[in-house]
Amino acid sequence: MSYPSNQPPQRPGDAAAGIDVTDDFEGFSQRNDIFTRAFWDPRVRSKKTDAFFASYRMEATPRRGDGFTQRDFALRNASWLVSDLISERDGENGRREGFQAAISDDTPVAPMRQQIDDPKAMSAEVKRIATFFGADLCGICEMDDRWLYTARVDTRDFSEAPNDLPADMTHVIVMGHQMEEDLVATYPSALAGAATGREYSHEAAIVMQLAAYIRNLGYRATASMNDTGLVIPYALKAGLGEYARNQMVITPQFGPRLRFSKVFTNLPLAADAPNPLGVRAFCDICTKCADACPVKALPYGPPEVGGDNASAIRGVRKWTSDAEKCFGFWAKMASDCAICMRVCPFNRDFSKAHHRLWLRLALSPLRRLALWLDRGRGGRRKPADWWARAE
């Protein structure tokens, strides 16, 4: 789908958010994301990809070796349980909620609408409630339909289906959910995948609860995880962080170690401003993620428009990975990989003073010194050590 010619591809706030949209922009159909293609596209689907998905149901025999034992897979799969329960509840209608379809409303919109006289105060309240339910970060941006999927996916036959988000949504509430640092340090391993699954289960509960709160106030609210639209542009517009070479959002609180969820709503809110700090300039001189990628799926050089695979959005100048190579490695391991997250210099505990000092250097003209100081960091920790600490 081509972007409507009567609307400019570039919008106010894009530059501050590091978003560079060209005249060749095309909306993205979720049928082309690499995980969905693994079910229907013969260029992606294979016995290994089938085994990858089967491993989440313990149908595939776990590999032997540290980080890939039965208990590593058992913990990873258990961490996904709550998310799985949500995603499977409307499968007979071709809806995998939270992934290929928005999460259905579990409560109606209250007939009596709360009067909102101060959108800024309402935004502060929403952030407080998001934190109360367990979100680690929360930002708000105005609705931007460029990042909505042009179509969702009917999981019965993986055909395109209407992306039926209500038309009157005005804002997107974006929440960040921190992944456990000690587990991330064990990537690549099935054990490390528990850090991902735990946050998907956490965010499923949090995003549904926040959406229910808003509906109880008398306004529409659609809870969303990986479905409905691309979350990264919304996170950038909401001021939560900056886009990096490793395809992730770098935040000043947790670096890249986050999952993101979102709520689409017509609740009157005040949007946050993008918050560029200097991550792009650091990534311009740092290639640690690209160097560490086992299959060389991450790009070198400056951001470019488009990509070489069907899973790349068209008409956006950015760093773009080779999704086929990346997911192929996941399938080979029967678990997700986030080596690029593990080795990222911003993958630090910024609650500690010396890491905050490093962050100041990294976001300053002394960024080369910060990169030099990061040498030797980001090595893989043995998954067995994580279990040993628990014992």
Helices and strands as residue ranges (DSSP letters): H 14-17, G 30-32, H 34-40, H 47-55, H 70-79, H 81-87, G 91-93, H 119-133, E 137-142, G 145-147, E 152-154, E 159-161, E 171-178, H 181-184, H 193-216, E 221-224, H 231-237, E 242-243, E 249-250, E 258-265, H 279-285, H 288-292, E 304-305, E 317-318, H 323-333, H 339-343, H 353-362, H 367-373, H 383-390
